[in-house]
Amino acid sequence: MILEETYTLSNGVEIPKLGLGTWLINDKDARQAVKDAAEIGYRHIDTAQAYRNESGVGDGIRACGVKREDMFVTTKIAAEIKSYKKAVESIDKSLKTLGLDYIDMMIIHSPKPWSLFHGNDHYFEGNREAWRSLEEAYKAGKLRAIGLSNFEKADIDNILESCTVAPMLNQILAHIGNTPFELIRYTEEKGMLVEAYSPLAHGRLLRNKEVMKIAAKYGVSVPQLCVRYTLQLGLLPLPKTVHPAYMKNNSAVDFEISEEDMTFLKNMK
Ligand SMILES: NC(=O)c1ccc[n+]([C@@H]2O[C@H](COP(=O)([O-])OP(=O)(O)OC[C@H]3O[C@@H](n4cnc5c(N)ncnc54)[C@H](OP(=O)(O)O)[C@@H]3O)[C@@H](O)[C@H]2O)c1
């Protein structure tokens, strides 16, 4: 059962193979969403400073009845923070807002601030500074693992050239119809796990006729097919939902997509 399975990160830390995404879950609903997810068997929650729900997520972690050490919590340094000092402050703020003694995984949300996401400036220096703050918090035991998000090859190389602790994962956009195979291969070659965010294309794949047809063939829902697709690629999916029924559905993925259908799905545009 997928909820009981883990990947092992390069530093030996185990990370549950399925995580609950929490983008767009507001702070007051996050507590209940985390509690519901934990009751269903989820042990991995993905939040971020930018989601403004770290407080609710932390409440949910403390209230869910599962031992802290059995839950895996990821949060992210806001994309706009590109200085060492601000990054250090933001890590301590996340710990405080979450109300946790340690965070399992903390990652740089994006190499570029969102408003300049399509610009040419890679913020190489700022990302090295943010990375140094993560390394220090990791060495101090505040974070069990550290990583990246939305990092392309050049951004990854920038960190690898100067780091003292190598990143353990890269969280990127990956779903049927948009799977960046080259970046996945490169990230994995560098010893990192790849997490697939927006595995349902933010819900858009639910209306895709071709995907619906393949899901029907396996007697599963489109979200189940999407989650299973990323798992069969060796990725860690983070489907988001507030509905317990959807949480259950997204975690019931003990079926196998055939090689032929995987090839079709991989090539879908
Ligand atoms: N690192 C980054 O830059 C980044 C960027 C984007 C996302 N993420 C992470 O990845 C997570 C997932 O991505 P996402 O939020 O963009 O979208 P997603 O998981 O691809 O899709 C979420 C949508 O699908 C719906 N849904 C989920 N399960 C369903 C089911 N079984 N049946 C029917 N509908 C279902 C949800 O509905 P309801 O909301 O009604 O439940 C929601 O509208 C985020 O929450 C966040 O944690 C990270």
The ligand as a Gaussian input file, in Angstrom:
#p B3LYP/6-31G(d) Opt

LIG

0 1
 N        6.945000      23.932000      -5.544000
 C        6.062000      24.621000      -6.232000
 O        6.363000      25.649000      -6.861000
 C        4.640000      24.138000      -6.287000
 C        3.748000      24.688000      -7.219000
 C        2.445000      24.177000      -7.268000
 C        2.066000      23.172000      -6.390000
 N        2.944000      22.673000      -5.457000
 C        2.555000      21.603000      -4.484000
 O        1.888000      20.559000      -5.179000
 C        0.563000      20.410000      -4.652000
 C       -0.401000      19.929000      -5.707000
 O       -0.495000      20.817000      -6.799000
 P       -1.785000      21.696000      -7.108000
 O       -2.360000      22.167000      -5.830000
 O       -1.363000      22.695000      -8.116000
 O       -2.823000      20.779000      -7.858000
 P       -3.150000      19.238000      -8.140000
 O       -2.834000      18.396000      -6.970000
 O       -2.546000      18.903000      -9.444000
 O       -4.722000      19.360000      -8.312000
 C       -5.550000      19.824000      -7.281000
 C       -6.997000      19.906000      -7.769000
 O       -7.483000      18.593000      -8.062000
 C       -8.656000      18.351000      -7.277000
 N       -8.630000      16.931000      -6.847000
 C       -7.697000      16.323000      -6.096000
 N       -7.962000      15.009000      -5.949000
 C       -9.128000      14.785000      -6.607000
 C       -9.939000      13.637000      -6.804000
 N       -9.585000      12.436000      -6.317000
 N      -11.078000      13.765000      -7.533000
 C      -11.432000      14.962000      -8.062000
 N      -10.695000      16.097000      -7.905000
 C       -9.554000      16.011000      -7.181000
 C       -8.596000      19.286000      -6.098000
 O       -9.911000      19.547000      -5.647000
 P      -10.275000      20.129000      -4.183000
 O       -9.353000      21.276000      -3.948000
 O      -11.699000      20.510000      -4.323000
 O      -10.081000      19.073000      -3.188000
 C       -7.929000      20.514000      -6.738000
 O       -8.877000      21.291000      -7.441000
 C        0.269000      21.794000      -4.077000
 O       -0.826000      21.791000      -3.202000
 C        1.586000      22.134000      -3.439000
 O        1.729000      21.455000      -2.210000
 C        4.234000      23.141000      -5.413000

